[in-house]
Amino acid sequence: MIRFDQVSKRYPGGIAALTGLTFAVESGEMIVLSGHSGAGKSTLLKLIPAIERPTDGAVIVNGQNVSALKRAAVPYLRRNLGMVFQDQKLLHDRSVFDNVMLPLAIAGVAVRDAGRRVRAALDKVGLLDREKAMPVALSGGEQQRLAIARAVVARPAILIADEPTAHLDDATAADIAAMFHAFNQVGVTVLVATHHEALFAPYMTRRIVLSHGRLLA
Amino acid sequence: MKGWMLHHRQAAAQALRRLAGTPLNTLLGALVLGIALALPAAGEMVLANFQRLAQRIAAAPQISVFMALDAAKKDVADVESRLRKHPQTREVRVVPREETLKRLKDSEGLGEVLESLPRNPFPDAFVVLPGDESPAALEAMREEFAGYPRVEHVQLDSAWVKKLDALLRLSRLAIVLLAAVLGVALVAVTFNTIRLQILTQQEEIEVSRLLGATDGFVRRPFLYFGALQGLAGGLVAWLAVLGATFLLRGPVAELAGLYGIDFTLHILPLADSTLLFGLAALLGWMGAWLSLTRHLSK
């Protein structure tokens, strides 16, 4: 489903973020990506939706070479991926409902269908009763769940999350981890970067460990 | 196709929401654009009225034939019969000198002056409507009529029509130039408005792109915003010209009445109004397009 083939990424100034990565993620797998701060976890995740392009090597998603994708084709790649960003990237000038609606509006889903799907996604993350609230009125955990609802509302086959449990208390973080596991259980391929590996230990997931931009395990 | 329509509907709705969300800015923007557009629009309104007036006054060219003041009745009758027999005259109207005197005595202001004159200063005259209105034929007739005995002066009334026509064409050109200059101003204003919009929407643009928005999806609401703001400016200009037309209608009719002309000031013609709205929207769209191309990061 996702394949990295001898992927390297150097940022301008010669800083090597990733060096010679080769690995594959099978369909329906759940992968926990761990490593110290600055190990290259975020960079690795950004290569999948073509937010960053590799300097060397190929990133293949769904049989498509993402690293060589034309600019105009990138939006369609991203619509098939669910992404939870490290800084969440919620829009604070619109309601919970409208935040989750955005991916469907972008994909051109008819309004009536879209409303139903937004409520279904909010229901899955337990925010159905907060649909009219503004993001600023939500707690940290609720904001994270909102970000997850937005990531899954378009029913992507792949869900990518960058540090989804950062800044959350242990109980809330465990809830979030369980939520990712639940999505994986219904067939979604999940890739989570975290330094709270322990949270995901109960689910017996495969680990990919990065250290200084290289694969450890 | 359905998705495309939906995207356009949503983009238009979003642009309307942004306009409605900042009513003061929207109003000020529309006023700035409207006042700029009102100038050429008002010029066009005045010009259209002048044209209407000119057409009514000078529907067809005329040839005025004036007899000598001391011409005898016999000479006048002789010239009249020659004019009537001429193959290229369509209609010959006799204007006897007594009638001219009486008409002008009855009119405002001139009565007393004319009373004080020892004798009738007006000659007998004919107004000839030519059958052939080509300039060459008119000129030939003028020369021929001038050669008739006791004819003092022949005047081609198409000469002033030509001058008026040239003047109107010049005015139209001036209005087009003015509209072009102010059109550039409209594009510049929209360019700047959209630049500020892009800055305030930076976050939304970035997030939308991360979620798979195409360039079109990101740009469309701004393009609609520019077009709608331009349209609002066009509407303000149109209303301003409409108001001015109604305010001026009374005084203009009064003035025209003093010259013995029955004239009502008309509002901006439909074709010109349509053009005003169309151009305003198009220029707004262009300003937005330029701004997006310049300011939207790839």
Interface residues (C-beta under 8 A of the other chain):
Chain A: P49 I51 R71 A72 P75 Y76 L77 R78 R79 M83 F85 K89 L91 D93 L102 P103 A105 I106 A107 G108 A110 V111 R150
Chain B: K2 G3 W4 L6 H7 Q10 E203 E204 E206 V207 S208 R209 L210 L211 G212 A213 T214 D215 F217 K298
